[in-house]
Amino acid sequence: MRKYNFILIFFFLFGCKENKKQIKILNVTHDSISYFLDRANRNLEKDINKSYVFYKKALKYSDEITNDSLSRDCLFKINYGFYKLKKWEDFKESSKILLEYSIESKDTFHIAQVYRYKGNYYKNTSLNDSAFYYYIKAEKLFDKINDKINLANILTNKSVVQYNTGNYNSADKTLTQSYFLLKNSEDKNKFFECLIMMGVISNETKNYEQAIEYYNKALTIVRENKIKTSIFEEATTLNNLGYNYQKIENYNEAIKNYNLALKDKELENSLPDLYSLLIDNLAYSKFKIRDFNNIPDLFYKGLRIREKINSPTLIILSKIHLSEYYFDKKDLILSKKFANEALRLSKETKNTRDVLASLKQASNVDAVNSSKLSKDYIRISDSINEVERKSQEKFARLELETEEIKEENTQLSQKNRTILNYFISAIIIGGFLFFARTQRSRSRELTLKQSQQQANEEIYRLIISHQNQLEEGRDLEKKRLSKELHDGVLGRLFGLRLNLDGLNNSDDEISKQQRLDYLNELQLIEQDLRDISHELNRENLVLINNFVAIINNLLEQQAKINPAKIKAIIADDIDWEILPNTAKINLYRILQEALQNINKHAEAKNILIHFRKDKKGNLLFNIEDDGKGYDLNSKKSKGIGMKNIVSRTQQCNGIIDIKSEIGKGSKIIITFPLENKTIKV
């Protein structure tokens, strides 16, 4: 929306040398041209139709004059008149005649002036490549005759073309040249224009503090030299200052500058577009600091002025601001209404930057169509960037193509040899740097692989250590159970056998009762044997759950460093023994990396970790959180951590699905094969 924030108008003042020359047919011819020029200039501000008629009559006499400096000066005035009146066909005709005369007489100054105006014409009609071409030609000629003021003016105009095509760095360099040419000159108007343009470039590159510095310098120039023309330089500069304070959110300072500019009572009638900019910007700054005095009346006042002067771009800006205001006031109906009106008007005018601004606001307030509007915004933005890139490339080619020969053949050959030497040196240095960078990259990759291998070995050693500990525990448990069987169960069985042998030959009531007691004792021994069997099964389960213990240890560490509540669900039907150690290592690392990401970015309150088998017998691993989430297309989703998670999943022939939305948390779903090398489908 750079067109909204400044008004930049360049005026060109020319003189006509009064030299006496011979006339081709009649001595009165020059006098006739001068007469018509005088009448044309006097009617320029009063009656442009009369002025146009007199310029046409002056041009008619140009066929009857000789090719001398006085004639060319007068032709130049005619050409400038058509330019101001925007009579482009007559402008082209007079430019052609003046160029022919100037080339014939080798008049470098007027050739340069023709190129300058051609550049201005194409700039004003948005044919930036043609404008750039003629500005380069004019630049070379003014530099050749050492005309610093005109050269500076060309450089300023050239920077405008570079700015319009998004080539801000080149525009800044061009303006720097103009700045030093004008800094100590007497032409304060041109210096003011240069400073304003430097502020505009800084504003576009988001260097707002520097932009404010340039605008303050421009304001000093205006006030010290009491510059005031129809563009209201002081008000324009104050508007630009206010806009930049607005961008750095210093809204009070912005309001101060807007109010200063609005003290000029002539603005509303003399320059309504600037006046509407000031009141709209004032309203927006007040809205930002929650000062609703005269809001939204100021917005509507600016809109009415813009509709009256039929300025589509400014109308669109007003409606976007009104949409923002009503969205803040929770009035979604009016907010959508103004956003849609802005979008419709921008599409009708086919101004891509207006369309972009409207799409952005519409996507903010229209939740239903937000996704489609955002896609349209990205598509148009990308197309603009592509057009600007091609324009920049074309400008670079134009500068090369219009470079003139300034030295003799021997000097040119020497220059070519020097360039060749530099080129070869650059290739050698570039090759060396490329080689060094490649080596460093390989070295980093090797170091990373070694580090990863060491980490995997550490996890593997941890698994083996747990297995050894469990083996030791199992051996101790075996010894305990063996001792219990030998000393307890077997001893009791032996005693029962002996007692029963002693009762074999007895059949009295006492013997019968004793046999019943011994049978009850056998039942108790049976229960003891069952308990020992269950303990053996639990031992085997502990062994199987070795990997589960490692996971639990990791979760205990997580609970110590993050206050989020962790819920872990590990299904009992997972046979961890059939899962390869490499898969266990990768699962552990994936869980570890996911927890680190949650700790760094999520700000979650709850974390769920779930291991289970699906219906096909694959291992499913979920980790999800209720944190702030992120955009899957952002840089965060493409960081090294997420890349490692994806890579480890792929190493185990697994499948990964990552889901996240801003404000809705994140979820990672990983499927690993258990019994086979590939996932069952």
N, C-alpha and C positions, 0 to 999 in steps of 0.2 A: 504493500500500500504506500509505496514511497511517493506516489503522485499526490497523496493527501497532505503531506506535511510541509511542503514548501512551494513557493511560487517563484520561479526563476525566469526572468524575461531579460533578454539581451538587446540593447539598443546600439545601433551603429551610426556614428556621426561622420559625415564626409564633407570634404571641401572641394571647391572647384577653382583651379588656378586660372587666373585671368591673364592668359598670355595671348598676345596679338599674333595671329597666323594668317596665311593666305587662305582665301575661300575659293572653292572649286568653281562656282558659277557667279554668284552675286555676293557683294560685300555685306548685304543685309542678312545673309543666311544664318550666320552665327548670332546675330542680333535677334532674329526670329526665334531660334531655338531657345536663347536665353529668356526671351519674352514669355514663351509658352511654359518654360520651366518655372519661371517666377510665378505665373498665374496658377500653375499646378500645385506648387508648394503652398501658396497662400490659401488654396481651397482644400488642402489635404485634411485639415481638421474640421472644416465646415461642411463641405459637400464633396464627398469622395467621387461621385459620378462626374462632376465637372472637372475635378482633378485628373481623373482618368482620361477624359477627352483631351485635355491639354498635353498630357504625357504622350498620347497617341500622335498628336500633331507635331510635337517636338521630335518624335521618332521618325516621322515621315520626312522631315528635312535632313535626317542623318545621311541619306543617300546623296545629298548635294554638297557635302562638306569634304574637305581634304582630310587625309589621315595625319593629323598632328596632335600634339598633347592637349590643346584646348578642346579639340573635337572629342578626343577620348574621355576627357574629364566630363564633358557634357553627356556623352553616351552613358558614362558611369552613373550620373545623376538620374538619367531616364531609367536605367536598369534598376537602380535602387528604388525609384518611385513605384515601378511595377511590382517589385518585391514587397513593399509595404502595403500595397493595395491587394496583394495576393492574386494578381492577374498573371497566372502562371504561363499561359501561352505567350503573352507579350513579353514576359520576363525571359522566357527561353529564346525568343527571337532577338531581343536586345542583347542578351548574353552572347549569342552566336556572333552578332555583328561586332560587338566590342572585343571578343576574343580574336576574331579574324584581324581586326585593325591592330590589336596589341601584339599578336604574333608577327604580323608583317613588319611592324616597326621595332620589334624586339623590346617592347615595353614590359619589363618584368613585373613592375608594380601593378599594372592593370591586368596582366595575365593572372597574377596571384589573387587580385580582387575578384575576378570572374570566378576562379576556382573556389574562393571563399564563399561567395554567394550561392554557387551551385551546392556547396556543402551545406549551407544553411537551409536551402530549399529542400534538399533530400532529408535533412535532419527533421525539419518541421513536418514532412510527409511520412516520417517513420521508415524511410528507406536507409537504414543505418549503414549498410555496406557501401552504398554509393556516396553517402555523406562522408564516410571515413576516407574513401578513396580521394575525394576532392580536397578534403582537409589536409591530407598528407602532401598532395601536390602543392597546395598553397603554403604549407609549412616550409617546404624545401625552398620555395622562391623567396618568402619573406626572410628566411634565415640567410639566404644568399645575398640579399641587399641590406642585411643588418637592420631591418625594420622591427625593433624590439616590441613596440606596442602592438602592432598588428600580429606579430608572431605570437605574443602572449595571448591575444584574443583568439587566434586560431587554436592554440593549445587548450584553452578553456573550453571552446566548443567541441574540440576533439574528445576531451574528457567526458563531456555530456553524452556523446555517442557511445563511448566505452562503458559509461555508467548504465545507459539504457539497455545494453546487452549483457549486463551482469559482470563485466570485466573490471572489477573494482580495484584490483591491484594495479593494473595498467593505467586506469583513470587517475589513481593517486600519484603515480610517477609522472604522468603528463601534467597534472596540476602543480606538482612541485616545481617543474621547469617554469611554468607560467608565474608562479608565486615569486620566484627570485628575479624574474624579468620585470615584474610590476612593483616589487617591494619599495623601491626608491624612486619610482616614476611619479610624474605629476598627475597621471590619469587615475584618480582615486575611485572613479566609478568602476573601471575595469578591475582594480585591485579588490574592491568590494565584491564584485561578482565572483572573482577567484576564491576569496575567503568563504563565501556562501557555498560554493560548489565543494570546497574542501570539507566543510561541515557536513554537507549532504552525504559525501562518500564515507566519512567517519561514522555518520549515523547508520548508514546501510551495513557497514561492517561491525555494528554494535559497539563501536568505540565511542560511547556517548560522552565521556568526560572530555575527550579530545575535540569532539564536535562542539561542545559548549565553549571550549577555548577559542575555536575559530569564529564562532558566532559573536562572542564578546569582542573579539578584534574587529569584526565587521561592524558591530554596533558603535565602537569607538570611532572608526573611520567615518561613519555616517554622521555622528554627532559633531565631531571636530570640524568636518568639512561642510556641514549643513547640507548634505545631499538629500534632495527630495524631488522625485519625479513621479510619474503616474503609477509606478509600482509600489509606492510607499515603502521605501527601503527599511525604515526603522520598524514599522509594524511587521513587515515580513520577517525581519531578523528576530524580533521578540517572539513571534509565533514559532519560529524554528527553535529558539532557546526553550520556550515552554514545552514544546514537544519532546525535546531531549531530557529535560528534567522529569517529564512524565514517564519516559522510558526507564529512568533509573528510580522511579517511584518516589521522587521528591515532588509530590503533588502540590504542596504549598508554594514552592518556588515557581512551579509551572503556572499556577493560578496568578501569582504576582506578575509574571511577564505577560500573560494574556490580558490582564486588566490594564496594564500599562499601554499595551497596543490599542486597546479599545477606547482609550481616552481621545484618540484622533476621531473627531466627529465626522470627518469627511469620508471615512472608510465605507460606511454603509451604502452611500450613493455612488461613490467613485469606483470602488473595487469590491463589489458585493461577494465575489467568490472568496477573497481573503477574509472579509468580515464574517462570512458564514463559517470559515475554518476556525477563526478565533473563538466564536461563541460556542461552536460544537466542541472544540478542544477544552474550553473552559468548563463546559457542562460535564464532560467526561472526567476531568480531573476532580471536580467537586463530587461527582458520583463515587469516585474511587476512595475519597476520604469520608464518605457517608454524610456529606453536606448536601441535603436534598432541597435546599432553598432555591426556588425557581427551577427545580428539576421536576418533571421533564419539559417544562415550558421552553427552556433554552434549546433543547434538542429539537423540539417542533419548530421553533423560530428558524433555526439553521436549515431545517428541511424545507420550510416554505420558501426561503430565499433561493435555495438550490433548485427547487422545482420551477421557480419563476425564471431563473437564468438558464434553465434546462442544462444542468451539468450532471450527467448520469453518474460519473464516478463519485462525485460528492454526495449525490442523493443516496447512492448505495452505502457510503460510509455512515450517513445519518441513520439509515435504517438498521445497519448493523449495531450501532451504538444504542438505538432504541430497543433492539432485540436483547442486547446485553442487560439493559436497565430493567426491562420487564421480567427477564429471567431471574434477576436478582430479587425482584419483588414477588416471585412465585406466580406471576401471571403468565402461564405457559401459552395461553391462547394468543395474546398479543405478541409474546416473544416469538412464537412460531410464525405468526402473520408477517411481522417485519422481516424476519430472516428469509422467509420464502419470497417475499416481494423483492428483497435485495438480490436473491439468487436468480429470480426470473429476469430482472432488469439487466443483471450482469451478463446473462446468456443472450439477451436481445442485443446488447451492445458489442458482444463478442470480445470483451476485454478480459483476457485470461487472468490477469492479476486480480481484477474485481471478482471474477468467478471463484478464484481460490479463496479470497477473503470471505465471500458469501458462503461457500461450501463449509469452511471451517466453523463459522457461527451456526449454520444450520445443523451441522452434525453435533454441536454442543447442546442444542436445545431440543432436537427431534430424536428422542431415544429410539423410536420405532425404525426410522430410516438411517440411523447413525452409521451403521456398517456400510451401507451403499454409498452414502455421502462421503465417508472417509476414503473409500476406494476411489471414488471420482476425484477427490482432492489429490490423492497420491498420484493417480494417472496423469492429471493435468500438470501437477508440479514437476513430474518427471519429464513431460514433453517440453515444458518451458526450459528446464535445465539443459535438455538436449539441443533446443534451438539456440540458446545462449552459448553453449559450447561450440556449436558449428559456426556461429557468428564470430566468436573469438578466434577460431582457427582461420576463418576467412580474413579477418583483420590482420592477423599475423602474416598471411600470404600477401595481402595488399601492401603492407609495409615493405616486404622483401621485393615485390614486383616493381614498386615505384622508386626504389633506391637508385639514385643517379650516380654516374661515374664522376668522381672528383679528382682522380689522379691520372697520370699518364700511364701508358701500357706497362712500362717497366715497374712503376710503383704498384700497379695492380697485380702484376705477376709476383712481386715480392710479398704483397699482402696475401695472395693466394697460397704462396709457399708457407707463410707464417701461420695462416689458418690451418693448412694441412698439417704442419708440425704440431700445432695445438690439438688438432683433431686426433692425430696419432698418439700424442701424449695422453689425451683424455681417454682414448681407447685403452691404452696400456694401464693407466691409473684405474680406469673403470674396471678393466679385467682383473687387476690385482685386488681391488676392493671387493669385486664379486667373488673372487676366489677366497679371499679372507673371510668374507661373510658366510660363504658356503661352508668353509671349514669350521667357523664358529658355530654355525647352525648344526653341523654334524656332531661337533663336540658336545653341544648342549643336548642334542638328541640322545647321544651315547650316555651322557651323564644321567639324563632322565631315565633311560632304560635301566642303567645300573642301579639307580636309586629305587626304581620300581621293583627290580628283581630282589634287592635287599629287603624291601618291605614285604614282598611276597614270601621270601625265605623266613622272615621274622614271624609272619602269621603261621607259616607251615611249622616252624619250630614250636610255636605256641600250641598248635593242634597236637603235635607229637608229645609235648610236655604234658598236656592234659590227658592224653592217652596213657602215658607212662604212669601218671598219678592214679588214674583209674585202674590200671593194671595192678599197681601196688595195693590199692584198696581192695581190689577183687581177690588178690592172693591172701591178704589178711582175713578177708571175709571167708574165704574157703577154709583157711586154717581154723577160724573160729567155729564154722559150721561142722568141720570134721571133728573137732574136739567135742563139740556139743553132741554130735551123733554118737561118738565113741563113748564119751564119759556119761552121757545122759541117757539117750534113747537105747543104745545097745546094752548098757548096764541094767537098765530097767527090764528090757526084754529077757535078758539072761536070768534075772531073778524071778520073773514070772514063769519062765519055762521050768526052772527047778521046782518052784512051788506047785505048779500044775502037775509035774511028774509025781510029786509026793501025794497028790490027791487022787491019782488015777484009780487006786484000789479001794478008796473010801466012798460010801454012798449014803452016809448019814446026813441029817439036816444041816449040821454045822459045815460039812464039806461042801454041800451044795451052795450054801451061802457064801463060802470063801471063793468058790469058782465064779459066782456072780460078781463078787468084788474085783476079782482078777480080770474079768471081761470088761468091766468099767474102766479099769486101769489101761487095758489095751485101747479102748476108745480115746482116752486122754493122750496116749502115745501117738495114735493116728492123727489127732489134731495137731500135736507138736510137729509131726512130719509134714503136715500140710502147711504149717506156718513157715517151716524152713524152706519148703518149695517156693512159697510166695516171695520170700526174701531173695532167693536165687533169681527169680524173675525180675524183681526190682533192680537187682544188681545189673542184669543185662540191659534194662531200660536206661539206667544211668550211663552205661557205656555207650549206648546208642545216642544219647542226648549230649555227647561231648561237644559237638558244634553249637548246640543250643546254649550250653554253659558259656561259651565264648561270646555269643551274641548277648546274653544277659549281662556279662561283664561290661561290654561296650555300652549297653543301655544304662547301667549303673553309673558309669563315668559321665554319660550325657546328662543324667539327672543332677549331677553335682555342679555342672557348669551352665545349665539352662533351666530357668524356673518353669518352663512349659511342662504340662502334665503328659507323661508318656504312657500309652497303652499298647502292650505287645501281645499279640495273639499268635501262638505257634501251634498248628494243628498236630494232634497226636498220631495221625495216620501217615506222617511223612517218614519214609525210610531214609534217614540221613546217610546210612552206610553205603548206599548205592550211588550217592552223589560224589563225583570225583573231588579230590582236594583242590584242584585248580578252580573248580566251580565254587567251592566253599570260600576260597581266598577272594575270588571276585565278588561273591555275594557280600562278604564281610566289608570289602573295600567300597562297594557301592553304597551300603548302608552308612559306612563311616563318612563318605563324601556327601551323601544326602543330608546327614545330620549337621555337618559343617556348614552347608549352604543354608540350612534352616537357622542355625545359630547366627550367621553373618547377616542375613537379609530378611528373614520371614517375619520376625517379631510375633511368632505364633504363641498361642496359649495352650493348644492341645496338639499332640503328635500321635498318630496311629500307625503301628507297624504290624503287618499281617503276613504270615507264611501259611500257605495252604495248598492243597492239590485241587486241580480242576477235574472235570468229568473225564477228560482224556488221559489223566495221569501225569500231567505236567505240573511243575512247581510254580505256583503264583506267589509273587512277592510284591506287596503294596507298601508304600510309605507316603502318608499324606499329612498335611498340616492345615490349620485354619488361619494362617498368617495373611500378610498383605498381598501375596501373589505378585505376578509380574507379566509383562507382555511377552508372549512366546517369540515375537519378532525382534525383541530388543537385544542389545549386546549381552545383557546378563544371561539370557538363555543360550548364548553361544560361547560362554566362558570355558576355560580349561576344565573346570570341575564337571560341568555337564558333558563335555566331550569325553572325559575319562569314564563317566558312567555309561555313556552310549558305547564306547569302545570295549569296555569290559563285558557288557551284555553281548556284543557281537562276537567276542572271543569264545563265548560259551554257547554259540548258536542260539542265543536267546532273542526275544522280541521286547522292545521297550516302547511304552506309550506315556508321554508327558502331557499333563493337562494343568493349565493355570490361567487364572484371570485376575486382573488387578482388583484387590479387595475381597477375593473369594478363595484365597489359599492356593495350594499346589498339590498335585497328586502324581506319583510315579508308579506305573504298573509294569512289572517285569515278569516275563514268562521264560522259565528255564526248562530244558528237557531233563527228566529224571532217569528213566530206564534206558532211553535211546539217546543217540547223538543228535537227533533232530527232534523238534517239537511235534507232538502228535496233533493232528488237526481233525 
